C-alpha cells in the first residue's frame, strides 16, 4: 500500500513531492479558452489510465471527460498533436518537454508542471515517477503507483536498450506491474535491427571514410524537430567539426539545456563540415541545391537515420549500400529511437507485468491479434527465448533471462 508520507520502496532516497492541480479559474491566464476535438474521435482507451482522472498523450481529442491531469511523454507531434496555446488544463511532463511546449506551442506556463526525473511525486493521491525512455531528449516512462497496490507503467515511445533500462534501479526494484502500456511500433519479428550504439558508430565510420577520400565532403544529417541528435553529435566528434543549424533549430535545442551544445553548434554554415537538415530535405534535388550554396565543398554525404531504413537483406550494417547521384551520396542508417522486436521481448520478460496493452498499430484487428499472441507467449513462464545468431548486447541479455 502506498502512503503519502513517503516512497513505497527503499529505492527512493527522498520523500515524494506533492503537487496540487492548478484549477483556480478566478484569475485565469489570458490563454484560457476552448480546446476543441480536432480528430473527430473519442479518446482511445489505451490513453486513459483506468480508475484515474489521468490521460497520457491524449491532446488530439479536446478536453477528455473527467480528466484532470494530462501527461505528455515526449515532444513528438504524434503525441502532443492537437495541443494549442489555448490549452488550459494541468500538463505533467519532463523539464525538457516543458521547455519545448513553451517554446514551440506557447501554452501558458501556469498549466505546465515539470516533474523531476526519478523522484516520486504525488498527484491526486497517486505516486508518479518519471524514468528515462531512451527515445528522444525529454522522453519519459510514466510509473504510476496507487494506494491499493496497483502499478501501471506507460512507456510512451521508448528504446528498450538493456544497457540503459536494464540497469535502472527503479525498474530493477519493481515488485509487480498490473498494466504495461507498451510502445509496439516494431513488434514484428522482421525488425531485428542493431543497437543505437552500433548504428551511430557505422554512421560516423561512413562519414569519416568519405572525408578521408575527399576532405571537401559536406556531411548532412537528417533530424526531426526533436530526435536523432546522437548521430550528428558523434559524426561531428570524429570529424572535429562544428555543427551548423538554423535559428529555429537552435531555439529548440536550447530547450535541452545541454552544455555540450555550447561549443558544438554554430549558425555559420560555412564554418561547419556537418549540417543538420530537416528529414524531408534529404532528397537529391534539395541536396544538390544545398551543395551549390557552399563553394568550399564539392560533394555531399547525406545520412538518413530512421528505423524504417531497416532492410533484413542487410545482415550487417556494413552491407548498407549508398545511393549516388552526381556529387551527392545518400545513405539510410537503420537508427531507431523505438525498440526492436528482440528488445521488446527482453523488456516484457524483464518487467513481467500482469497485463500488456499495446499502444501502436492497434487499429488493425488482425495486427492486434498477432501482437497479443506474441506478447502472451512472452508472458508464459515456460517460454524459451530463441537462439539468436547475431551476437550483440541484446543477445546476451536474452540468453541470461
Secondary structure, DSSP 8 states (H G I E B T S, - for coil): --BTTB-SSTT-SS--EEE------TT--TT------SS-S---GGGB-TTSSEEES--SSSS-TT--EEE---S-HHHHTT--TT--S-EEE-HHHHHHIIIII---GGGEEE--BTS-EEETTEEEEEEE-SSSTT-EEEEEE-TTS-EEEE-SS----HHHHTT-HHHHT----SEEEE--TT-STT-----HHHHHHHHHHHHHHHHHH-TTEEEEEEE-SS--HHHHHHHHHHHT--EE--HHHHHHHHTT--GGGTTTEES-GGG-SEEEEEGGG-SHHHHHHHHHT-TT--EEEEEEE-GGG--TT-SSGGG---EEETTEEEEEE---SS--HHHHHHHHHHH--SEEEE-SS-SSHHHHHHHHHHHHHHH-TT-------S-SHHHHHHHH-
